[in-house]
Amino acid sequence: MAGFPTIKTLDAFGFDFTVGVNRIQIEELSTMEFVKKKENIILLGQSGLGKTHLAIAIAYQVVQHRIKARFTAADLIMQMSQAKKERRYDAFIRQAVMASALLVINYFPMSKEDAHHFFQVVSRYYERGSVIVTSNLVFSQWSGIFANDKVVTTAILDRLLHHYHVINILGDSYRLKEKKEEAMNDSDLYTFEPKKRKNK
């Protein structure tokens, strides 16, 4: 029901591979105290560093304690847009959005209309629930996510960053690391020593 695309755990996260991820801080967040306090978590970093892994792993811990969480991305905004066309916008937000104590939102670029829907989500959750947001952009570049609407961007950041924890992840991409390892393993398959010809 949480909509996790896959199950990720904190035990499987490569803390030694990344920079900026404090194991103690993550373990404290996984106790769900941030949900009780209605705080947010912002995970920043380039693609492939484990932002989504951490977001799902923390949310998975929350679900294990029978607290409702929901993982979403563009699908939620599309559903909100459809609900507005069908004149059931407020009902949809109450029933489908606010039904969870924790909302995990994976980064994606938005149109101006999408940005206004996202603002509604953040505004409704403000001091009523917790949000985990992942992004590969620093805060100063977030207006690019929200169709360069600086007013909406400021309003969103104002609410997200009132009670929040920020985790800025640095390092090399997991996926690139795996690709390199695969390439090295493949190259080993084709490495051979030519046999020396015997002189007759």
Backbone torsions as a table, in degrees:
resi	resn	phi	psi	omega
1	MET	NA	-26.3	-179.9
2	ALA	-71.6	-19.7	177.4
3	GLY	77.9	21.9	177.6
4	PHE	-62.8	131.3	177.9
5	PRO	-67.0	-25.2	175.9
6	THR	-162.3	164.0	178.4
7	ILE	-93.9	125.6	176.4
8	LYS	-121.6	144.9	179.2
9	THR	-124.1	159.2	178.3
10	LEU	-68.3	-31.9	179.6
11	ASP	-61.7	-29.7	-176.5
12	ALA	-90.5	-0.3	-178.3
13	PHE	-81.7	138.0	-178.4
14	GLY	-84.9	78.6	-179.8
15	PHE	-61.1	-32.0	-178.6
16	ASP	-76.4	-15.9	-175.9
17	PHE	-87.0	-24.4	-174.4
18	THR	-109.8	163.7	176.2
19	VAL	-118.3	137.3	177.6
20	GLY	100.6	-5.1	178.9
21	VAL	-104.0	108.7	-179.3
22	ASN	-87.2	115.4	-177.0
23	ARG	-57.4	-41.4	-178.5
24	ILE	-63.5	-43.9	178.6
25	GLN	-60.7	-44.3	-179.6
26	ILE	-64.6	-41.4	179.3
27	GLU	-65.4	-35.4	176.4
28	GLU	-66.4	-41.3	179.0
29	LEU	-65.6	-33.0	-178.3
30	SER	-71.9	-7.9	176.2
31	THR	-78.8	-4.9	177.0
32	MET	74.4	12.6	177.1
33	GLU	-62.2	-33.9	-179.3
34	PHE	-65.8	-30.7	177.7
35	VAL	-70.8	-41.6	178.8
36	LYS	-62.7	-33.6	-178.5
37	LYS	-89.3	0.8	-179.2
38	LYS	60.7	41.1	179.3
39	GLU	-98.2	161.7	-179.4
40	ASN	-110.8	158.9	174.9
41	ILE	-124.7	128.7	177.3
42	ILE	-114.3	120.2	179.2
43	LEU	-106.6	115.2	-177.9
44	LEU	-113.3	146.8	176.9
45	GLY	156.6	161.5	179.9
46	GLN	-67.4	166.5	-178.8
47	SER	-61.5	139.9	174.6
48	GLY	87.3	10.1	-177.7
49	LEU	-96.8	-3.2	176.4
50	GLY	102.5	17.0	179.6
51	LYS	-60.8	-49.8	-178.8
52	THR	-65.9	-37.3	177.1
53	HIS	-57.3	-50.6	-179.5
54	LEU	-63.6	-42.4	-179.4
55	ALA	-59.7	-46.8	179.9
56	ILE	-67.4	-41.6	-178.0
57	ALA	-62.1	-42.0	178.5
58	ILE	-67.1	-44.4	179.1
59	ALA	-64.2	-35.6	178.8
60	TYR	-63.6	-38.9	175.9
61	GLN	-61.8	-40.0	179.1
62	VAL	-62.4	-46.0	-179.4
63	VAL	-62.6	-35.9	179.7
64	GLN	-61.4	-22.0	177.5
65	HIS	-98.9	22.2	174.3
66	ARG	61.3	34.0	173.1
67	ILE	-108.1	131.4	-175.1
68	LYS	-71.3	133.7	176.0
69	ALA	-136.4	158.7	178.8
70	ARG	-142.6	130.9	175.8
71	PHE	-99.9	132.0	-177.9
72	THR	-152.8	167.6	175.1
73	ALA	-146.2	-122.8	-176.5
74	ALA	-66.1	-25.3	-175.9
75	ASP	-61.0	-38.3	180.0
76	LEU	-63.5	-44.6	-179.3
77	ILE	-64.3	-38.7	177.8
78	MET	-63.7	-41.0	178.6
79	GLN	-66.6	-37.1	177.4
80	MET	-65.7	-40.6	178.6
81	SER	-62.2	-42.9	178.7
82	GLN	-66.1	-40.5	179.2
83	ALA	-63.1	-34.9	178.9
84	LYS	-68.0	-39.9	177.8
85	LYS	-63.3	-34.5	-178.2
86	GLU	-90.2	7.2	176.7
87	ARG	58.8	41.8	175.3
88	ARG	-133.4	33.8	-173.7
89	TYR	-61.4	-55.8	-177.3
90	ASP	-62.6	-39.5	179.5
91	ALA	-64.7	-40.3	179.6
92	PHE	-64.3	-43.6	-179.9
93	ILE	-62.6	-41.8	179.7
94	ARG	-64.9	-45.2	-171.7
95	GLN	-85.0	-38.0	-173.8
96	ALA	-101.8	-30.3	-176.4
97	VAL	-95.4	-54.3	-174.4
98	MET	-80.4	1.3	179.5
99	ALA	-71.1	-17.4	-178.7
100	SER	-105.1	144.1	177.0
101	ALA	-77.1	-23.0	-178.3
102	LEU	-134.0	131.4	177.7
103	LEU	-119.5	125.1	177.5
104	VAL	-104.3	120.5	-176.1
105	ILE	-117.6	114.5	178.5
106	ASN	-82.2	136.9	-175.3
107	TYR	-57.0	138.6	168.8
108	PHE	-159.2	148.1	179.2
109	PRO	-70.3	145.4	-173.7
110	MET	-125.1	153.0	170.5
111	SER	-80.2	175.8	-179.9
112	LYS	-63.8	-39.8	178.2
113	GLU	-66.0	-42.8	177.2
114	ASP	-58.5	-41.6	-178.4
115	ALA	-61.6	-38.0	178.5
116	HIS	-68.7	-36.8	175.3
117	HIS	-64.4	-42.7	179.8
118	PHE	-62.4	-39.7	177.3
119	PHE	-60.3	-39.9	178.6
120	GLN	-61.0	-40.8	178.9
121	VAL	-62.6	-52.0	-178.2
122	VAL	-62.7	-40.5	-180.0
123	SER	-63.9	-42.9	-179.7
124	ARG	-68.7	-35.3	-179.2
125	TYR	-77.3	-18.9	-175.7
126	TYR	-55.4	115.0	-179.8
127	GLU	61.2	15.7	174.1
128	ARG	-120.3	-20.5	-179.4
129	GLY	-158.9	-178.0	-178.9
130	SER	-115.9	148.7	-179.7
131	VAL	-129.3	135.6	168.8
132	ILE	-110.5	124.0	-179.2
133	VAL	-121.2	134.3	173.5
134	THR	-108.3	143.0	178.0
135	SER	-155.2	146.2	175.1
136	ASN	-98.0	12.8	179.4
137	LEU	-119.5	143.7	174.4
138	VAL	-72.3	162.0	-173.2
139	PHE	-56.6	-36.5	-178.4
140	SER	-64.4	-16.1	-179.6
141	GLN	-103.9	4.4	-174.4
142	TRP	-67.8	-21.5	177.8
143	SER	-61.5	-27.4	176.4
144	GLY	-66.1	-28.1	176.6
145	ILE	-69.5	-40.1	-173.0
146	PHE	-101.3	48.3	173.6
147	ALA	54.5	32.5	178.7
148	ASN	58.2	26.7	175.2
149	ASP	-89.1	97.8	-173.8
150	LYS	-68.6	-30.7	179.8
151	VAL	-66.5	-48.8	179.3
152	VAL	-65.5	-41.6	179.8
153	THR	-59.4	-45.3	179.3
154	THR	-62.8	-41.9	-179.5
155	ALA	-65.1	-39.9	179.1
156	ILE	-65.6	-49.5	-179.3
157	LEU	-63.1	-37.6	-179.8
158	ASP	-57.9	-39.4	-178.9
159	ARG	-82.4	-41.5	-178.8
160	LEU	-65.2	-36.3	-172.0
161	LEU	-96.9	13.1	177.2
162	HIS	-76.4	-49.3	175.5
163	HIS	-126.2	100.5	-171.5
164	TYR	-153.4	162.0	170.9
165	HIS	-123.0	129.5	178.3
166	VAL	-111.2	134.9	177.8
167	ILE	-124.1	110.7	-177.6
168	ASN	-100.6	107.6	-173.2
169	ILE	-94.2	129.2	178.4
170	LEU	-120.4	162.3	178.3
171	GLY	134.6	-167.5	178.4
172	ASP	-98.5	151.0	-178.0
173	SER	-61.1	132.6	173.3
174	TYR	-57.8	-45.7	-174.1
175	ARG	-65.6	-39.6	177.3
176	LEU	-66.3	-37.0	178.2
177	LYS	-61.9	-44.6	180.0
178	GLU	-64.5	-39.3	179.3
179	LYS	-63.5	-40.9	179.4
180	LYS	-63.8	-42.2	179.8
181	GLU	-64.9	-39.8	178.1
182	GLU	-63.5	-41.9	-179.4
183	ALA	-63.9	-39.2	178.8
184	MET	-66.4	-40.5	178.5
185	ASN	-65.3	-40.6	178.5
186	ASP	-64.1	-38.5	-178.9
187	SER	-66.5	-30.6	178.2
188	ASP	-63.8	-31.6	-178.7
189	LEU	-65.3	-29.0	-175.5
190	TYR	-103.1	10.6	178.2
191	THR	-93.1	120.3	179.0
192	PHE	-149.1	157.0	179.1
193	GLU	-97.3	122.9	178.4
194	PRO	-64.4	140.1	179.6
195	LYS	-71.4	139.8	178.2
196	LYS	-78.5	135.0	178.9
197	ARG	-78.0	133.2	177.9
198	LYS	-78.1	139.2	176.2
199	ASN	-77.1	130.2	178.8
200	LYS	-81.4	NA	NA
